Amino acid sequence: MQEVTRARGEVAASEEPGWRNKRGEPSLREVWGSIPVQGTGWRRLLAFLGPGYLVSVGYMDPGNWATSLAGGSTFGYTLLCIALLSNLMAILLQALCARLGFATGRDLAQACRDAFPRPISNVLWVMAEIAICATDLAEVIGTAIGLNLLFGIPLEIGVFITALDVFLILYLQNLGFRWIEAFVVGTLMVIAACFGVQVALADPDWRQVILGFAPTVEIVRNPEMLYLAMGILGATVMPHNLYLHSSIVQTRAVGDDIESKREAIKFATIDSSIALMLALIVNASILILAAATFHKAGHSGIADLEQAQHLLAPLLGSSPAAALFGVALLCCGLNSTVTATLSGQVVMEGFINVRLPSWLRRLATRSLALIPASIGVILYGESGTGSLLILSQVVLSMQLPFAIVPLVMFTADRRKMGILVAPRWVTALAVIVAVVVIALNIKVIYDLAVG
């Protein structure tokens, strides 16, 4: 086992002036530095694989399903370019999160608390909590729909059953963080297999699929298309995942010397890039499936997951296709619960230094999501869940600047990062991403304001 120079529970803070860091306990302290880094070459890389897959889960949650189904059924393959661009943005930003975590020993939430005056830090905390609630809302509804599709459980009851998955997460975390990662990777494989079969049955027009990855200005000109595009962007990049990744990379027991940190940044970037490419395949598969079945058959605007599942079997000529849809949806809902609840813990501990027992924090996060989910299901029924899911993802896109801007600021600041500061070309790309996200959000708000 590699000799680790820092004691468990102690944060390796940068000694550079300007980083107002008080040494203290890290977020998720029960798993901090709990995974040893051993061996060389491939064995060493394998030790770092895992956090990227937890992050990638958020990029294929039920909210993604609603936006991708609506985009594919309404506009065919056109919005595939948004899925690709969003994924490239996510890869860049998650690499910066890993850099921040290893270089400073702080996650993004802690870094915001250290660097900004309390009023600003509190505003960022509230925005992060709103993003987590919006995410959890999508997961609650998606899991409830999955239970309904597979077992016939009414949505109103399924919404409250989803609260029980809190105990699954707690059990896995007690076994060790590697068990959480194994659970996530296992369910991701099931999801990928389900969509692989469904896409094969749909037999899409692969020429149009390839053309769909080419950007078009029509997306910005068409308010409805832009609204769905921003939903895809919010569902893909997801602000709470930026906080999460900067924290969970620190589950690896890495030494304090520069070379160890530099190596950790490299391997963590490889991990997240591979995982997010898998997420892109799943996201693109959902949109391709919708375009090849619903759009081709003239079914436009399909966002409700129940409606999509019921239409799949007759359109694909295979009853197992509908069952596979339900299985994949349930797996996505359970998987996404892991990232949302862990993110909630990181955000609360990082921003306001409040440390609740794991089960209580998870129960609080889920309870906040149960209220709007229950109201939405009761008021609008099954037919309104799709619109509610899409709205939750657009809310996420509007929260993105509040996480992206501080991340870019910190990783570009040599006083905070020291020699591990982000290269200038990386910072330049990240600034472009931030500007594009902010500009598109302003355009969406303008479109909504003028009707």
C-alpha positions in Angstrom: 0.0 0.0 0.0 1.3 3.5 -0.9 2.5 5.5 2.0 0.2 8.4 2.5 1.7 11.5 4.1 -1.5 13.2 5.3 -3.5 11.9 8.2 -7.1 10.8 7.6 -9.5 13.7 8.3 -7.0 16.4 7.8 -7.3 18.6 4.7 -4.1 19.3 2.8 -4.6 23.0 2.2 -2.6 25.1 -0.2 0.0 27.3 1.5 -0.3 30.0 -1.1 -1.4 33.4 0.1 -5.0 34.4 -0.8 -6.6 31.0 0.0 -8.6 31.8 3.1 -8.6 28.2 4.2 -9.0 27.1 7.8 -7.8 23.5 8.2 -10.7 21.3 9.1 -12.6 18.1 8.3 -13.4 17.3 4.7 -16.9 16.7 3.4 -18.0 13.1 3.4 -15.4 12.5 6.0 -16.6 8.9 6.6 -15.2 7.9 3.2 -12.4 10.5 2.8 -9.1 9.0 1.8 -10.6 5.5 2.4 -9.5 3.9 -0.9 -5.7 3.1 -1.2 -3.9 3.7 -4.5 -1.7 0.8 -5.3 0.4 -0.7 -8.0 1.7 0.8 -11.3 0.3 1.3 -14.8 -3.1 -0.2 -15.3 -3.5 -1.3 -11.7 -2.9 2.2 -10.5 -5.4 3.6 -13.0 -8.0 1.1 -11.9 -7.6 2.4 -8.3 -8.8 5.8 -9.5 -11.8 4.5 -11.6 -15.1 5.0 -10.0 -16.0 8.6 -9.1 -16.5 9.5 -12.8 -19.2 6.8 -13.0 -21.0 8.3 -10.0 -20.9 11.6 -11.7 -22.1 10.2 -15.1 -25.2 8.8 -13.4 -26.6 12.3 -13.2 -26.2 12.7 -16.9 -28.7 10.0 -17.7 -31.3 10.5 -14.9 -35.1 10.5 -15.5 -34.9 14.3 -16.3 -32.6 13.5 -19.2 -35.1 10.9 -20.4 -37.9 13.5 -20.6 -35.9 16.1 -22.4 -34.4 13.6 -24.8 -37.7 11.9 -25.6 -39.4 15.3 -26.2 -36.4 16.5 -28.3 -36.3 13.3 -30.4 -40.0 13.0 -30.9 -40.5 16.6 -31.8 -37.4 17.5 -33.8 -36.0 14.1 -34.9 -32.2 13.8 -34.7 -31.5 17.6 -34.7 -30.8 18.0 -31.0 -28.1 15.3 -30.9 -25.6 18.1 -31.4 -26.8 19.6 -28.1 -26.2 16.2 -26.3 -22.7 16.1 -27.8 -21.8 19.7 -27.0 -23.2 19.4 -23.5 -21.2 16.3 -22.9 -18.0 17.9 -24.1 -18.7 20.8 -21.7 -19.2 18.4 -18.9 -15.9 16.6 -19.5 -14.0 19.9 -19.4 -15.8 21.1 -16.2 -15.4 17.8 -14.4 -11.7 17.7 -15.2 -11.5 21.1 -13.5 -13.4 19.7 -10.5 -10.9 16.9 -10.1 -8.0 19.4 -10.4 -9.5 21.6 -7.7 -10.1 18.7 -5.3 -6.6 17.2 -5.6 -4.7 20.5 -5.8 -6.3 22.2 -2.7 -7.9 19.4 -0.7 -11.1 21.4 -0.9 -14.3 20.6 -2.7 -16.1 23.4 -4.7 -18.5 24.2 -1.9 -15.7 24.5 0.7 -13.7 26.7 -1.8 -16.7 29.0 -2.2 -17.1 29.3 1.6 -13.4 30.1 1.9 -13.1 32.6 -0.9 -16.3 34.7 -0.8 -18.0 36.9 1.8 -20.7 35.1 3.7 -23.7 36.8 1.9 -22.3 35.6 -1.5 -21.5 32.2 -0.2 -25.0 31.8 1.2 -26.6 32.8 -2.1 -24.5 30.2 -3.9 -25.5 27.6 -1.3 -29.2 28.4 -1.8 -28.7 28.0 -5.6 -27.0 24.7 -5.2 -29.8 23.4 -2.9 -32.4 24.5 -5.5 -30.5 22.5 -8.2 -30.4 19.5 -5.9 -34.1 19.7 -5.2 -34.8 20.0 -8.9 -32.7 16.9 -9.6 -34.3 15.0 -6.8 -37.7 15.9 -8.1 -36.9 14.3 -11.4 -35.6 11.2 -9.7 -38.6 10.8 -7.4 -41.0 11.1 -10.4 -38.9 8.9 -12.6 -38.5 6.1 -10.0 -42.2 6.2 -9.2 -43.0 5.9 -12.9 -40.6 3.0 -13.2 -42.4 1.2 -10.3 -45.7 1.9 -12.0 -44.6 0.6 -15.4 -43.1 -2.6 -14.0 -45.3 -3.4 -11.0 -48.4 -1.4 -11.5 -47.9 0.7 -8.3 -49.9 3.9 -8.5 -47.7 7.0 -8.9 -49.1 8.6 -5.7 -47.8 5.6 -3.7 -44.6 5.2 -5.7 -43.6 8.7 -4.9 -43.5 7.9 -1.2 -41.9 4.4 -1.7 -38.9 6.2 -3.3 -38.0 7.6 0.2 -36.9 4.1 1.1 -34.0 4.1 -1.3 -32.3 6.4 1.3 -31.6 3.3 3.3 -30.1 1.5 0.3 -27.5 4.3 0.0 -26.8 4.3 3.7 -26.2 0.5 3.7 -23.9 0.6 0.7 -21.9 3.5 2.2 -21.5 1.5 5.5 -20.0 -1.3 3.4 -17.5 1.1 1.8 -17.4 3.6 -1.0 -16.2 1.0 -3.5 -19.6 -0.8 -2.9 -21.4 2.4 -4.0 -19.2 2.6 -7.1 -19.8 -1.1 -7.9 -23.6 -0.7 -7.5 -23.6 2.3 -9.8 -21.4 0.7 -12.5 -23.5 -2.5 -12.4 -26.8 -0.6 -13.0 -25.2 1.5 -15.7 -24.3 -1.7 -17.6 -28.0 -2.8 -17.3 -29.2 0.6 -18.6 -26.8 0.5 -21.5 -27.8 -3.1 -22.4 -31.5 -2.2 -22.3 -31.1 0.8 -24.7 -28.8 -1.2 -26.9 -31.5 -3.7 -27.6 -34.2 -1.0 -28.0 -32.1 1.0 -30.5 -31.3 -2.2 -32.5 -35.1 -2.9 -32.7 -35.8 0.7 -33.7 -33.4 0.5 -36.7 -32.7 4.3 -36.9 -31.6 6.1 -40.1 -27.8 6.2 -39.3 -27.1 8.8 -41.9 -29.5 11.2 -40.2 -28.0 10.2 -36.8 -24.6 11.4 -38.0 -26.0 14.6 -39.5 -27.8 15.2 -36.2 -24.4 15.7 -34.4 -23.8 18.8 -36.6 -24.9 22.1 -34.9 -27.5 24.3 -36.6 -28.5 27.9 -35.9 -32.2 26.8 -36.0 -31.8 25.7 -32.4 -31.2 29.3 -31.2 -33.9 30.8 -33.6 -36.6 28.4 -32.6 -37.8 29.1 -29.0 -39.3 25.7 -28.5 -36.2 23.9 -29.7 -34.0 26.2 -27.5 -36.1 25.4 -24.5 -35.6 21.7 -25.0 -31.9 22.2 -25.8 -31.4 24.1 -22.4 -33.3 21.2 -20.7 -30.8 18.8 -22.3 -27.9 21.1 -21.2 -29.1 21.3 -17.6 -29.8 17.6 -17.5 -26.3 16.8 -18.8 -23.9 19.2 -17.1 -25.9 19.4 -13.8 -24.5 21.9 -11.3 -24.6 19.7 -8.2 -22.4 17.2 -10.0 -19.6 19.8 -10.0 -19.7 20.0 -6.2 -19.9 16.2 -5.9 -17.0 15.3 -8.2 -14.6 17.8 -6.5 -15.4 16.0 -3.2 -15.5 12.3 -4.1 -12.2 12.3 -5.9 -10.7 12.8 -2.5 -11.9 9.3 -1.4 -8.5 8.2 -3.0 -5.6 8.2 -0.5 -3.2 10.4 -2.5 0.1 11.8 -1.1 0.8 15.5 -0.5 3.7 15.8 -3.0 3.1 17.6 -6.3 3.8 14.5 -8.5 1.2 12.4 -6.6 -1.4 15.1 -7.0 -0.5 15.6 -10.7 -0.8 11.9 -11.3 -4.2 11.8 -9.4 -5.5 14.7 -11.6 -4.5 12.8 -14.8 -6.1 9.5 -13.7 -9.3 11.2 -12.4 -9.7 13.1 -15.7 -9.3 9.8 -17.6 -11.9 8.2 -15.3 -14.5 11.0 -15.7 -13.9 11.3 -19.5 -14.5 7.6 -20.1 -17.6 7.6 -17.8 -19.1 10.7 -19.5 -18.6 9.2 -23.0 -20.7 6.2 -21.8 -23.3 8.7 -20.5 -23.3 10.3 -24.0 -24.0 7.0 -25.6 -27.0 6.4 -23.3 -28.3 10.0 -23.7 -27.9 9.8 -27.5 -29.6 6.4 -27.5 -32.7 7.8 -25.8 -33.0 10.7 -28.3 -32.3 8.3 -31.3 -34.9 5.9 -30.0 -37.5 8.7 -29.8 -36.6 10.0 -33.3 -36.6 6.5 -34.9 -39.9 5.5 -33.4 -42.1 8.4 -32.3 -41.0 11.2 -34.7 -40.9 8.7 -37.6 -44.5 7.6 -36.8 -45.7 11.2 -36.4 -46.0 11.2 -32.6 -44.6 14.6 -31.7 -44.0 16.1 -28.3 -43.7 12.8 -26.3 -42.3 13.7 -22.9 -44.4 11.6 -20.6 -42.5 8.5 -19.8 -45.6 6.3 -19.3 -46.9 7.3 -22.8 -43.5 6.6 -24.3 -43.4 3.1 -22.8 -46.9 2.3 -23.9 -46.1 3.4 -27.5 -42.8 1.5 -27.8 -44.2 -2.0 -27.9 -46.5 -1.5 -31.0 -44.0 0.7 -32.8 -41.1 -1.7 -32.3 -43.2 -4.8 -32.8 -41.7 -6.3 -29.6 -43.4 -6.4 -26.2 -40.1 -6.9 -24.3 -39.0 -3.4 -25.5 -41.6 -1.8 -23.2 -40.3 -3.9 -20.3 -36.7 -3.0 -21.0 -37.8 0.7 -21.0 -39.2 0.2 -17.5 -36.2 -1.6 -16.2 -33.8 1.0 -17.5 -35.9 3.8 -16.0 -36.0 2.2 -12.6 -32.3 1.6 -12.6 -31.7 5.3 -13.6 -33.9 6.5 -10.8 -32.1 4.4 -8.2 -28.7 5.3 -9.5 -29.5 9.0 -9.6 -30.6 8.9 -6.0 -27.0 8.1 -5.0 -25.5 11.2 -6.7 -28.3 13.6 -5.5 -28.1 12.6 -1.9 -24.3 12.6 -1.8 -24.3 16.0 -3.5 -26.7 17.3 -0.8 -24.3 16.2 1.9 -21.3 17.8 0.2 -23.1 21.1 -0.4 -24.5 21.4 3.1 -21.2 20.4 4.8 -19.1 22.5 2.4 -21.1 25.7 2.3 -22.4 26.0 5.9 -20.3 23.4 7.7 -23.4 21.7 9.1 -22.8 18.0 9.5 -25.9 15.9 9.9 -25.9 12.1 10.2 -25.9 10.5 6.7 -29.4 9.1 7.0 -30.9 12.4 8.3 -29.4 14.5 5.5 -30.6 12.0 2.8 -34.0 11.9 4.3 -34.2 15.7 4.4 -33.1 16.0 0.8 -35.7 13.4 -0.3 -38.4 15.0 1.8 -37.9 18.4 0.1 -38.4 16.7 -3.3 -41.4 14.6 -2.2 -43.5 17.7 -1.6 -43.4 19.2 -5.2 -43.4 15.7 -6.7 -46.6 14.8 -4.8 -48.3 18.1 -5.7 -47.4 17.7 -9.3 -48.7 14.1 -9.5 -51.9 14.9 -7.7 -52.7 18.0 -9.7 -51.6 17.0 -13.2 -51.6 13.2 -13.0 -49.5 11.0 -15.3 -50.1 13.4 -18.3 -48.3 16.3 -16.6 -45.2 14.5 -15.3 -43.3 15.0 -18.6 -43.6 18.8 -18.5 -42.7 18.8 -14.9 -39.5 16.8 -15.6 -38.5 19.1 -18.4 -39.1 22.2 -16.3 -36.9 20.7 -13.6 -34.0 20.3 -16.1 -34.4 23.9 -17.4 -34.2 25.1 -13.8 -30.9 23.1 -13.6 -29.5 24.9 -16.6 -30.3 28.3 -15.0 -28.4 27.2 -11.9 -25.3 26.3 -13.8 -23.5 29.7 -13.9 -23.6 29.8 -10.1 -21.4 26.7 -10.0 -19.3 27.2 -13.3 -18.1 30.7 -12.7 -16.6 30.0 -9.2 -15.0 26.8 -10.5 -13.3 28.6 -13.4 -12.2 31.4 -11.1 -10.6 29.1 -8.6 -8.8 26.7 -11.0 -7.4 29.7 -12.9 -6.0 31.4 -9.8 -2.3 30.5 -9.1 -2.6 31.9 -5.6 -5.2 29.2 -4.8 -3.9 26.3 -7.0 -0.2 26.8 -6.9 1.8 25.0 -9.5 -1.3 22.8 -10.3 -3.2 25.8 -11.7 -5.2 25.0 -14.9 -3.4 25.6 -18.2 -4.4 28.8 -19.9 -6.0 27.0 -22.9 -8.2 25.0 -20.5 -9.3 28.1 -18.7 -10.0 29.9 -22.0 -12.3 27.0 -23.1 -14.0 27.0 -19.7 -14.6 30.7 -19.9 -16.2 30.2 -23.4 -18.4 27.5 -21.9 -19.5 29.8 -19.1 -20.3 32.7 -21.5 -22.3 30.4 -23.8 -24.3 28.9 -20.9 -25.1 32.4 -19.5 -26.1 33.8 -22.9 -28.4 30.8 -23.7 -30.1 31.1 -20.3 -30.7 34.8 -20.9 -32.2 33.9 -24.3 -34.5 31.3 -22.7 -35.7 33.8 -20.1 -36.3 36.4 -22.8 -38.3 33.9 -24.8 -40.4 32.9 -21.8 -41.0 36.6 -20.9 -42.3 37.5 -24.4 -44.4 34.3 -24.6 
